[in-house]
Amino acid sequence: MKSIRKNINDFNTFINENKQEHELPDYWYHGSNKYFDNFSLDNQGINWRQSELGIYFTQYIKPGIYGSTAKEYAQDLVVREGGKPYIYKCEINTNKALVLNSNGWYSSNSFVDKNRNDIKRYMSDDNNDCVIAYDFENKKEEGLKWGDYILATSVISNIKIIDVFEFKE
């Protein structure tokens, strides 16, 4: 896994050198069954045991063809625990992201979950403030705006809530 570790500058260089049409989303989305004004790490690992890397964000409210979406997380929590499906639109200001290529996995989220122990070690060793996993293989063939991204951070001060709304079909 060491060979796929990149920082955000390496990622931008990789994209530019390979003339690929990819960019990080301006906004990230988080699904919940609760309304709140600020993110907290109090529930980290409670909703999903494997979410040890912090708070997870996706690039999509509703799903593309595959991958994880804020809508799916919110609806799953409502079914399991009650509440209402809330979507949080956020800006994430990262200083030193660990960027990983998750091509070949079902989704970037499953890649992060299955490799979380190695990722935690890499983030600690390199002093990263978040991890961003991406997969661009299906972007063009499925007509998606972005590839499949997942971002996880435990640095609450990097998260700015832009909007919160109750998701309705």
JOHU-V139445 format. One record per residue. N is the residue number from 1. SS is DSSP state (H for helix, E for strand, C for the rest). OMEGA is omega in radians with two decimals (* if undefined). BURIAL is b if it has 16 or more other C-alpha atoms within 10 Angstrom, else e. Layout:
((N,SS,OMEGA,BURIAL) (N,SS,OMEGA,BURIAL))
This chain:
((1,C,-3.09,e) (2,H,-3.08,e) (3,H,-3.13,e) (4,H,3.10,e) (5,E,3.10,e) (6,E,2.93,b) (7,E,-3.01,b) (8,H,3.11,b) (9,H,3.08,e) (10,H,3.14,e) (11,H,3.14,b) (12,H,3.09,e) (13,H,3.11,e) (14,H,-3.13,e) (15,H,-3.10,e) (16,H,-3.11,e) (17,H,-3.11,e) (18,C,3.09,e) (19,C,3.12,e) (20,C,-3.12,e) (21,C,3.13,e) (22,C,3.05,e) (23,C,3.08,e) (24,C,3.10,e) (25,C,3.05,e) (26,C,-3.10,e) (27,C,3.10,b) (28,E,-3.05,b) (29,E,3.12,b) (30,E,3.12,b) (31,E,-3.14,b) (32,E,3.03,b) (33,C,-3.11,b) (34,C,3.03,b) (35,C,3.08,e) (36,C,-3.12,e) (37,C,-3.11,e) (38,C,3.08,e) (39,C,3.13,b) (40,C,3.08,e) (41,C,-3.11,e) (42,C,-3.11,e) (43,C,-3.11,e) (44,C,3.12,b) (45,C,-3.14,e) (46,C,-3.14,e) (47,C,3.07,e) (48,C,-3.08,e) (49,C,-3.05,e) (50,C,-3.09,b) (51,C,-3.11,b) (52,C,-3.08,b) (53,C,3.12,b) (54,C,-3.12,b) (55,E,-3.08,b) (56,E,3.10,b) (57,E,3.09,b) (58,E,3.13,b) (59,C,-3.09,b) (60,C,2.97,b) (61,C,3.12,b) (62,C,-3.02,e) (63,C,2.84,e) (64,C,-3.13,b) (65,C,3.14,e) (66,C,-3.14,e) (67,C,-3.09,b) (68,C,-3.11,b) (69,C,3.12,b) (70,H,3.13,b) (71,H,-3.13,b) (72,H,3.13,b) (73,H,-3.11,b) (74,H,-3.11,b) (75,H,3.11,b) (76,H,3.13,b) (77,H,3.11,b) (78,H,3.14,b) (79,H,-3.07,e) (80,H,-2.96,e) (81,H,-3.09,e) (82,C,-3.11,e) (83,C,3.12,e) (84,C,-3.12,b) (85,C,3.12,b) (86,E,3.06,b) (87,E,3.11,b) (88,E,3.06,b) (89,E,-2.99,b) (90,E,2.87,b) (91,E,3.08,b) (92,E,3.14,b) (93,C,-3.11,e) (94,C,3.07,b) (95,C,-3.11,e) (96,C,-3.12,b) (97,E,2.93,b) (98,E,-3.07,b) (99,E,-3.06,b) (100,E,3.10,b) (101,E,-3.12,b) (102,C,3.11,b) (103,C,3.12,b) (104,C,3.07,e) (105,C,3.10,e) (106,C,3.11,e) (107,C,3.07,b) (108,H,3.13,b) (109,H,3.13,b) (110,H,3.08,b) (111,H,-3.13,b) (112,H,-3.14,b) (113,H,-3.07,b) (114,H,-3.11,e) (115,C,-3.00,e) (116,H,-3.13,b) (117,H,3.07,e) (118,H,-3.13,e) (119,H,3.10,b) (120,H,3.13,b) (121,H,3.12,e) (122,H,-3.13,b) (123,H,3.11,b) (124,H,-3.12,e) (125,H,-3.05,e) (126,H,-3.14,e) (127,C,3.12,e) (128,C,3.12,b) (129,C,3.05,b) (130,E,3.00,b) (131,E,3.04,b) (132,E,3.06,b) (133,E,-3.08,b) (134,E,3.04,b) (135,E,-3.09,b) (136,C,-2.99,b) (137,C,-3.05,e) (138,C,-3.01,b) (139,H,-3.05,b) (140,H,-3.08,e) (141,H,3.13,e) (142,H,3.11,e) (143,C,-3.13,e) (144,C,3.11,e) (145,C,3.11,e) (146,C,2.93,b) (147,C,3.11,b) (148,E,3.11,b) (149,E,2.90,b) (150,E,3.10,b) (151,E,3.07,b) (152,E,3.11,b) (153,E,3.02,b) (154,C,3.11,b) (155,C,-3.05,b) (156,H,-3.11,e) (157,H,3.11,e) (158,H,-3.04,e) (159,E,3.07,b) (160,E,3.11,b) (161,E,3.13,b) (162,E,-3.10,e) (163,E,3.04,e) (164,E,3.09,b) (165,E,3.07,e) (166,E,-3.11,e) (167,C,3.05,b) (168,C,3.14,e) (169,C,*,e))
